[in-house]
Amino acid sequence: MAVTGEPCVLGLDFGSDSVRAVVVRVADGEELAAAVADYPRWAEGRFCDPARQQFRQHPADYNEAMTEAVRGALAEFGASPPPVIGIGVDTTGSSPLPVAADGTALALKEGFETDPDAMCILWKDHTSVAEAADINALCASGRFPDYIRYVGGIYSSEWFWAKILNVGRRNPATFRAAANWVELCDYIPALLTGVDDASRVVRSQCAAGHKALWADEWGGLPGRDWLTALDPVLGNLPMPLFDETRTSDMQAGRLTPDWAERFGIEAGIPVAVGAFDCHMGAVGAGIEPYSFVRVMGTSTCDILMAPPEEVGDTLVRGICGQVPGSVMRGYMGFEAGQSSFGDVFAWYEKLLSWGRGDTGRKGALLPALEAEAAKLPPGALGERALDWLNGRRTPDADQTVRAMIAGLHLGSSAPSVYRALIEATACGGRAIIERFVEQGIPVKKVVGIGGIARKSDLISQICADVMNRDIHVVESDQCCARGAAIFAATAAGGHADIEAARAAMLSPVEKVFRPDPQAAAQYEAIYGDYKRLGAFANGE
């Protein structure tokens, strides 16, 4: 049983499959209790169509799973829960959802309960490829400001405006019923703080800058003329959707009595402004200038920050944006990543498990595959792969590209193909690092966080060998939730500022994977094969 009488904060991490609640001590960041709750409808595969790359989540899943996770974490203290002084929230993104005029998620309104377009459009939903292409074409026309210059010069189908436009074109009735659209990381704090007016939802500077094209240079969001030139259907939206953003060390509001009763904590405590999981996870890992923090989960999200005066006019092309304050106030935050990472291995396991019934349960094959793959040399038996099973996020977003496995022969085995897939994901990470370095942003340290980084020594070691860099893996299993807790502690006044909170509450490094010189030399040639295979897949 966890025991403490010292001030604590709650970090809530809304992942792709579940929500995690972590109780963190404000003084030193000690994780005192944690619980995880799956999204029930998502677990059943409802409202999704993987063949169309449609991935939707019902907002009722968030309400139910969040309540279960928080109560589960607090139950570890028995009858004497600690004083919780604040709540922080991180979520996947870009994961927008439509809301009614009173701020309620549209799918919770009568008539929209089973409409996927009234639900949260999850980050990995790629039904908006055509809309992203239209955005890029309009921005290239020279008729308007270069609205995509701060998001790597390419707008992705994974992002805010493309997803909204897709719903507007395909489902005008649902689109017209929405009073506004919000990112999931803005919706949850609004829900917890009782916002009853869609126009008053507090917007995250992180989400707005990286996904909604917010920038001070043009006074906030793109203007009505640009949106209606993109498609007149967008003229039905309120203009602008919002006109203010906040960093996550600020308050979004205070916890309502209703949610306080559901959770079993005190009403009125501060709820911090939300942000994306990877950005908060980087803070939980103690990010420093020019650290490259990799959240290694179903996808990867790679975060770097640097002093604005050192960045100057540098714009890194083909990444997911550079936004002041998106990671920490006072720094330029950079985001990149891979559209699939853990999803690559989950797909392969599912492929091998077809028809096995209960014996093919999720996660059952991977340990055996990993043990055998670890016995193989770099490059295994000559197999090579691309990691683009869910398209390519960085460098140069393109959700139309597809993965490949090459070099197969009669001697190829399940473990040798598995090792090729691991090597492909590591090569994808190296390509991202090289893009930053080539365009003037140094990478001084690579940090791995998330379940895969901690649980798979083979994957972390191959990443170190392919990148020829040390990989520092942090101790916490819940680094994103810890980061949310750090922002909660700051917003609640538990620390003077985000710098002080990070220093006191960060997760220490658990182990360091150093590149093996012989393997690193072999991977130079394998990385060359990866780039050639990618060029072939792109028709180059």
Secondary structure as the mmCIF struct_conf table of DSSP 4:
data_model
#
loop_
_struct_conf.conf_type_id
_struct_conf.id
_struct_conf.beg_label_comp_id
_struct_conf.beg_label_asym_id
_struct_conf.beg_label_seq_id
_struct_conf.end_label_comp_id
_struct_conf.end_label_asym_id
_struct_conf.end_label_seq_id
BEND BEND1 GLU A 6 GLU A 6
STRN STRN1 CYS A 8 PHE A 14
BEND BEND2 SER A 16 ASP A 17
STRN STRN2 SER A 18 ARG A 25
TURN_TY1_P TURN_TY1_P1 VAL A 26 ASP A 28
STRN STRN3 GLU A 31 ASP A 38
HELX_RH_AL_P HELX_RH_AL_P1 PRO A 40 ALA A 43
TURN_TY1_P TURN_TY1_P2 GLU A 44 PHE A 47
STRN STRN4 ASP A 49 ASP A 49
HELX_RH_3T_P HELX_RH_3T_P1 PRO A 50 ARG A 52
TURN_TY1_P TURN_TY1_P3 GLN A 53 GLN A 53
STRN STRN5 GLN A 54 GLN A 54
STRN STRN6 ARG A 56 GLN A 57
HELX_RH_AL_P HELX_RH_AL_P2 PRO A 59 ALA A 75
TURN_TY1_P TURN_TY1_P4 GLU A 76 ALA A 79
STRN STRN7 VAL A 84 THR A 91
BEND BEND3 GLY A 93 SER A 94
STRN STRN8 PRO A 96 VAL A 99
TURN_TY1_P TURN_TY1_P5 ALA A 101 ASP A 102
BEND BEND4 GLY A 103 GLY A 103
STRN STRN9 ALA A 105 ALA A 105
HELX_RH_3T_P HELX_RH_3T_P2 LEU A 106 LEU A 108
BEND BEND5 LYS A 109 LYS A 109
TURN_TY1_P TURN_TY1_P6 GLU A 110 GLY A 111
TURN_TY1_P TURN_TY1_P7 GLU A 113 THR A 114
HELX_RH_3T_P HELX_RH_3T_P3 PRO A 116 ALA A 118
BEND BEND6 MET A 119 MET A 119
STRN STRN10 CYS A 120 ILE A 121
TURN_TY1_P TURN_TY1_P8 TRP A 123 LYS A 124
TURN_TY1_P TURN_TY1_P9 THR A 127 SER A 128
HELX_RH_AL_P HELX_RH_AL_P3 VAL A 129 ALA A 140
TURN_TY1_P TURN_TY1_P10 SER A 141 GLY A 142
BEND BEND7 ARG A 143 PHE A 144
TURN_TY1_P TURN_TY1_P11 TYR A 147 ILE A 148
HELX_RH_3T_P HELX_RH_3T_P4 ARG A 149 VAL A 151
TURN_TY1_P TURN_TY1_P12 GLY A 152 GLY A 153
TURN_TY1_P TURN_TY1_P13 SER A 157 GLU A 158
BEND BEND8 TRP A 159 TRP A 159
HELX_RH_AL_P HELX_RH_AL_P4 PHE A 160 ARG A 170
HELX_RH_AL_P HELX_RH_AL_P5 PRO A 172 ALA A 177
BEND BEND9 ALA A 179 ALA A 179
STRN STRN11 ASN A 180 GLU A 183
HELX_RH_AL_P HELX_RH_AL_P6 LEU A 184 LEU A 192
TURN_TY1_P TURN_TY1_P14 THR A 193 GLY A 194
HELX_RH_3T_P HELX_RH_3T_P5 ALA A 198 ARG A 200
STRN STRN12 SER A 204 SER A 204
HELX_RH_AL_P HELX_RH_AL_P7 GLN A 205 LYS A 211
BEND BEND10 ALA A 212 ALA A 212
STRN STRN13 ALA A 215 ALA A 215
HELX_RH_3T_P HELX_RH_3T_P6 ASP A 216 TRP A 218
TURN_TY1_P TURN_TY1_P15 GLY A 219 GLY A 219
STRN STRN14 GLY A 220 GLY A 220
BEND BEND11 LEU A 221 LEU A 221
HELX_LH_PP_P HELX_LH_PP_P1 PRO A 222 GLY A 223
HELX_RH_AL_P HELX_RH_AL_P8 ARG A 224 LEU A 230
HELX_RH_3T_P HELX_RH_3T_P7 PRO A 232 ASN A 236
BEND BEND12 LEU A 237 LEU A 237
BEND BEND13 MET A 239 LEU A 241
BEND BEND14 ASP A 243 ASP A 243
STRN STRN15 ARG A 246 ARG A 246
TURN_TY1_P TURN_TY1_P16 SER A 248 ASP A 249
BEND BEND15 MET A 250 MET A 250
STRN STRN16 GLN A 251 ARG A 254
HELX_RH_AL_P HELX_RH_AL_P9 PRO A 257 PHE A 263
TURN_TY1_P TURN_TY1_P17 GLY A 264 GLY A 264
BEND BEND16 ILE A 265 ILE A 265
TURN_TY1_P TURN_TY1_P18 ALA A 267 GLY A 268
STRN STRN17 PRO A 270 ALA A 272
HELX_LH_PP_P HELX_LH_PP_P2 VAL A 273 GLY A 274
STRN STRN18 ALA A 275 PHE A 276
HELX_RH_AL_P HELX_RH_AL_P10 ASP A 277 GLY A 284
TURN_TY1_P TURN_TY1_P19 ALA A 285 GLY A 286
TURN_TY1_P TURN_TY1_P20 PRO A 289 TYR A 290
STRN STRN19 SER A 291 MET A 296
BEND BEND17 GLY A 297 SER A 299
STRN STRN20 THR A 300 ALA A 306
HELX_RH_AL_P HELX_RH_AL_P11 PRO A 308 VAL A 311
TURN_TY1_P TURN_TY1_P21 GLY A 312 ASP A 313
TURN_TY1_P TURN_TY1_P22 ARG A 317 GLY A 318
BEND BEND18 ILE A 319 CYS A 320
STRN STRN21 GLN A 322 PRO A 324
TURN_TY1_P TURN_TY1_P23 GLY A 325 GLY A 325
BEND BEND19 SER A 326 MET A 328
TURN_TY1_P TURN_TY1_P24 ARG A 329 GLY A 330
BEND BEND20 TYR A 331 TYR A 331
STRN STRN22 MET A 332 GLN A 338
BEND BEND21 SER A 339 SER A 339
BEND BEND22 PHE A 341 PHE A 341
HELX_RH_AL_P HELX_RH_AL_P12 GLY A 342 LEU A 352
TURN_TY1_P TURN_TY1_P25 SER A 353 GLY A 355
HELX_RH_3T_P HELX_RH_3T_P8 GLY A 357 GLY A 360
TURN_TY1_P TURN_TY1_P26 LYS A 362 GLY A 363
BEND BEND23 ALA A 364 LEU A 365
HELX_RH_AL_P HELX_RH_AL_P13 LEU A 366 ALA A 373
TURN_TY1_P TURN_TY1_P27 ALA A 374 LYS A 375
BEND BEND24 LEU A 376 LEU A 376
HELX_LH_PP_P HELX_LH_PP_P3 PRO A 377 PRO A 377
TURN_TY1_P TURN_TY1_P28 PRO A 378 LEU A 381
BEND BEND25 GLY A 382 GLY A 382
STRN STRN23 ARG A 384 ALA A 385
TURN_TY1_P TURN_TY1_P29 LEU A 389 ASN A 390
STRN STRN24 ARG A 392 ARG A 392
BEND BEND26 THR A 394 ASP A 396
STRN STRN25 ASP A 398 ASP A 398
TURN_TY1_P TURN_TY1_P30 GLN A 399 THR A 400
STRN STRN26 ILE A 405 ALA A 406
TURN_TY1_P TURN_TY1_P31 LEU A 410 GLY A 411
HELX_RH_AL_P HELX_RH_AL_P14 ALA A 414 GLU A 438
TURN_TY1_P TURN_TY1_P32 GLN A 439 GLY A 440
STRN STRN27 LYS A 445 ILE A 449
BEND BEND27 GLY A 450 GLY A 450
HELX_RH_AL_P HELX_RH_AL_P15 GLY A 451 LYS A 455
HELX_RH_AL_P HELX_RH_AL_P16 ASP A 457 MET A 467
TURN_TY1_P TURN_TY1_P33 ASN A 468 ASN A 468
BEND BEND28 ARG A 469 ARG A 469
STRN STRN28 ILE A 471 VAL A 474
BEND BEND29 GLU A 475 GLU A 475
BEND BEND30 ASP A 477 ASP A 477
HELX_RH_AL_P HELX_RH_AL_P17 CYS A 479 ALA A 491
TURN_TY1_P TURN_TY1_P34 ALA A 492 GLY A 493
BEND BEND31 GLY A 494 ASP A 497
HELX_RH_AL_P HELX_RH_AL_P18 ILE A 498 MET A 505
HELX_LH_PP_P HELX_LH_PP_P4 LEU A 506 PRO A 508
STRN STRN29 VAL A 509 PHE A 513
HELX_RH_AL_P HELX_RH_AL_P19 PRO A 517 ALA A 537
TURN_TY1_P TURN_TY1_P35 ASN A 538 GLY A 539
#
